[in-house]
């Protein structure tokens, strides 16, 4: 099995401050991998170390079998990187900016660039400094994909995009993935990972707390119970994440199904559902500190 990304015991510190600690991850070639965590969890630090932009304090990272720090120039030739906040020369036009980026890859074929600009409705004659945040994000997307890399590394890629452009962006990524591209995407928007990625890892305070296939993450022993009406659950064991509202109640349940049905039969219930929890609820369960 070939791996596009290998991260082994990665640690990065900034003086006394923690970046990431003992991170282990692997991403198979052709996989769509979601990297989940809130701002400050260590996602960007991991990505920047992976790309050889910063040197690890300990451990190693590899891209396509090559050491990220020692072979970073060669690695970047076949990587499309979209940072969370891309910075461009404000006086350059969109066309000049994209051509400049393309020149780093020794690629003078601008057909893919033109296609992507049309797709994302970019005016290539405008100066980058005149663009809105969303349009600058589009420039970053085109810059990352225009040389047809085999590996896409995307750090919070949808920030600033309106809903229609977000949909178009994910349509594009689905096409890239079907063509065999590897996608490593960080996000704090869990629905983006749930709807698109195959595998996901949760990072908290610089440490990986969980890695699983997305399809398996919601298949826990817990079930989400939602109901309209009133129900006394004070004696019910295995209940967490209780949310009450004017119409009813919802909670996560990990106990015996027969016991739950017995309790439900005693309530004044107009309607109820029992479903698998969504990715956000799974994430919150794993992310909460035990001491809180």
C-alpha positions in Angstrom: 0.0 0.0 0.0 1.3 3.4 -1.0 0.9 6.4 1.3 0.8 10.0 0.0 1.3 11.3 3.6 3.1 9.8 6.5 3.4 11.6 9.9 5.4 9.8 12.6 5.6 11.0 16.2 5.6 14.7 15.0 6.2 17.3 17.6 6.5 21.0 17.1 7.0 23.5 19.9 7.5 27.3 19.8 9.6 28.0 22.8 7.4 27.1 25.8 4.3 27.0 23.6 2.9 23.8 22.2 2.2 23.4 18.5 1.6 19.7 18.1 2.7 16.7 20.2 3.4 13.1 19.1 1.1 13.2 16.1 0.9 10.0 14.0 -1.1 9.9 10.8 -1.0 8.2 7.4 -3.0 9.0 4.3 -3.3 6.5 1.5 -2.8 7.5 -2.1 -6.2 8.4 -3.6 -7.8 8.9 -0.2 -9.9 11.9 0.9 -8.8 12.6 4.5 -10.5 15.1 6.9 -8.5 16.8 9.6 -10.8 18.1 12.2 -10.3 20.5 15.1 -11.1 24.0 16.3 -8.9 27.0 15.7 -5.6 26.6 17.7 -5.8 22.8 17.9 -2.7 22.2 15.7 -4.1 21.7 12.2 -2.1 24.5 10.5 1.0 23.6 12.3 0.8 20.0 11.2 0.2 21.1 7.6 3.0 23.6 7.5 5.4 21.0 8.9 4.2 18.5 6.4 5.0 20.9 3.6 8.4 21.7 4.9 7.5 25.3 5.7 8.6 24.9 9.3 11.0 22.4 10.8 9.7 19.8 13.2 11.0 19.8 16.8 10.8 16.0 16.7 9.6 13.2 14.6 9.2 13.2 10.8 6.8 13.9 8.0 6.9 12.4 4.5 5.0 13.3 1.3 5.1 10.6 -1.4 7.8 8.9 0.5 10.1 11.9 0.7 11.2 13.7 3.8 9.2 17.0 4.0 12.1 19.1 5.3 14.9 17.7 3.2 13.0 17.3 0.0 10.5 20.2 0.2 11.3 21.8 -3.1 10.7 18.5 -5.0 7.6 17.7 -3.0 5.9 21.0 -3.7 6.1 20.3 -7.5 3.3 17.9 -7.2 1.3 19.4 -4.3 -1.6 21.9 -4.5 -1.6 23.9 -1.3 -4.3 26.2 -0.2 -3.5 28.0 3.1 -6.3 29.2 5.3 -5.4 32.8 4.5 -3.5 33.2 1.2 -1.5 36.4 0.8 -0.8 37.9 -2.7 0.9 41.0 -4.1 -2.0 43.5 -4.1 -0.8 45.5 -7.2 -0.7 42.4 -9.4 -3.7 41.4 -11.4 -5.4 38.0 -10.9 -3.9 36.8 -14.2 -0.4 38.0 -13.3 -0.7 36.4 -9.9 -1.8 33.0 -11.3 0.8 33.0 -14.0 3.5 33.8 -11.4 2.3 30.9 -9.3 2.2 28.6 -12.3 5.8 29.5 -13.2 7.1 27.8 -10.0 6.0 24.5 -11.4 7.6 25.0 -14.8 4.2 24.9 -16.4 3.3 27.3 -19.1 0.0 25.6 -20.2 -2.7 28.0 -19.0 -5.7 26.0 -20.2 -6.5 24.6 -16.8 -6.1 28.0 -15.3 -8.6 29.5 -17.7 -11.1 26.7 -17.1 -10.9 27.2 -13.3 -11.2 31.0 -13.5 -14.3 30.7 -15.6 -15.8 28.1 -13.3 -15.2 30.3 -10.2 -16.3 33.5 -12.1 -12.9 35.3 -11.5 -12.2 38.5 -13.4 -8.5 38.0 -14.2 -8.0 41.7 -15.2 -8.7 43.0 -11.7 -5.9 43.7 -9.2 -5.8 41.3 -6.3 -5.8 44.2 -3.8 -9.3 45.2 -5.1 -10.8 41.8 -4.4 -13.1 40.7 -1.6 -12.0 38.1 0.8 -14.1 35.5 -1.0 -12.6 36.3 -4.4 -9.1 36.2 -3.0 -10.0 32.7 -1.7 -11.0 31.8 -5.3 -7.5 33.0 -6.5 -6.0 30.7 -3.9 -8.1 27.8 -5.1 -7.1 28.3 -8.8 -3.5 28.7 -7.8 -3.5 25.4 -5.9 -5.2 23.4 -8.6 -4.0 24.9 -11.9 -0.9 22.7 -12.3 -2.9 19.5 -11.8 -1.1 18.2 -8.7 -1.7 14.6 -7.5 -2.0 15.7 -3.8 -4.2 18.6 -2.6 -3.5 20.0 0.9 -6.3 22.3 1.8 -6.3 24.3 5.1 -9.8 25.6 6.0 -10.6 26.0 2.3 -14.1 27.3 2.2 -13.7 30.4 4.4 -15.1 33.4 2.6 -16.9 31.5 -0.2 -20.6 32.0 -0.6 -22.8 28.9 -0.5 -23.0 28.6 -4.3 -19.2 28.8 -4.6 -18.8 26.3 -1.8 -21.0 23.9 -3.7 -19.0 24.4 -6.9 -15.7 24.0 -4.9 -16.8 20.6 -3.6 -18.1 19.5 -7.0 -14.6 20.2 -8.3 -13.0 18.3 -5.4 -15.3 15.3 -6.1 -14.1 15.3 -9.7 -10.5 15.5 -8.7 -11.0 12.7 -6.2 -12.6 10.5 -8.8 -9.6 11.1 -11.0 -7.3 9.6 -8.4 -6.2 12.7 -6.5 -5.4 12.5 -2.8 -7.1 15.2 -0.7 -6.0 16.2 2.8 -8.4 18.8 4.1 -8.5 20.5 7.4 -11.7 22.0 8.7 -13.6 23.0 11.8 -16.9 22.6 9.8 -17.8 19.1 10.6 -20.5 18.8 7.8 -17.8 19.3 5.2 -15.9 16.3 6.4 -19.0 14.2 7.0 -20.3 14.7 3.5 -17.1 14.3 1.5 -14.2 12.7 3.4 -13.5 8.9 3.6 -11.4 9.0 6.8 -11.1 11.6 9.5 -8.9 12.4 12.5 -9.8 14.7 15.4 -7.0 16.8 16.9 -7.2 18.5 20.3 -4.6 20.6 22.0 -2.0 19.4 19.5 -2.8 15.7 20.0 -4.7 13.2 17.8 -7.6 11.9 19.9 -9.3 9.8 17.3 -8.9 8.5 13.7 -11.5 6.4 11.9 -13.4 6.0 8.6 -16.1 8.6 8.5 -18.7 5.9 7.9 -17.8 4.3 11.1 -17.6 7.4 13.3 -21.4 7.6 13.8 -21.8 3.8 14.3 -21.2 4.0 18.0 -23.2 2.3 20.7 -24.9 5.6 21.3 -28.1 6.6 19.7 -29.7 10.0 19.5 -33.2 10.1 20.9 -35.5 13.0 20.0 -39.1 13.4 21.1 -42.0 15.8 21.2 -43.8 15.7 24.5 -42.7 15.0 28.1 -40.6 12.2 29.5 -39.0 11.6 32.9 -35.5 10.3 32.2 -34.1 11.0 35.7 -33.7 7.3 36.4 -32.5 6.3 33.0 -28.8 5.1 32.8 -26.5 5.9 29.9 -27.9 9.3 29.1 -25.7 12.2 28.0 -26.0 15.5 26.1 -29.5 16.3 27.3 -31.2 19.2 25.5 -34.6 20.4 26.5 -36.9 22.7 24.6 -40.5 23.9 24.7 -41.7 21.0 22.5 -39.7 18.1 24.0 -36.2 16.7 24.7 -33.3 15.1 23.0 -30.3 13.1 24.3 -27.7 10.6 23.5 -28.4 7.1 24.9 -26.0 4.1 25.3 -28.0 1.8 27.5 -30.3 -1.2 26.9 -32.9 -0.7 24.1 -35.6 -2.6 26.0 -35.1 -0.3 29.0 -35.4 2.8 26.8 -38.6 1.5 25.2 -40.1 0.8 28.7 -39.3 4.4 29.8 -40.7 5.8 26.5 -43.9 3.9 27.0 -44.5 5.7 30.3 -44.1 9.2 28.9 -46.6 11.6 27.3 -45.1 11.4 23.8 -46.5 12.8 20.6 -43.7 11.7 18.4 -40.1 10.4 18.7 -37.1 9.3 16.6 -34.1 7.1 17.4 -31.1 7.7 15.1 -27.4 7.4 14.8 -25.7 10.6 16.0 -24.2 12.9 13.4 -20.5 13.7 13.1 -20.7 16.8 15.2 -22.2 15.0 18.1 -19.6 12.3 17.9 -16.9 14.9 17.7 -18.2 16.8 20.7 -18.3 13.5 22.7 -14.7 12.7 22.0 -13.5 16.3 22.3 -14.8 17.1 25.7 -12.3 17.0 28.5 -12.9 14.4 31.1 -12.3 17.0 33.9 -15.0 19.3 32.7 
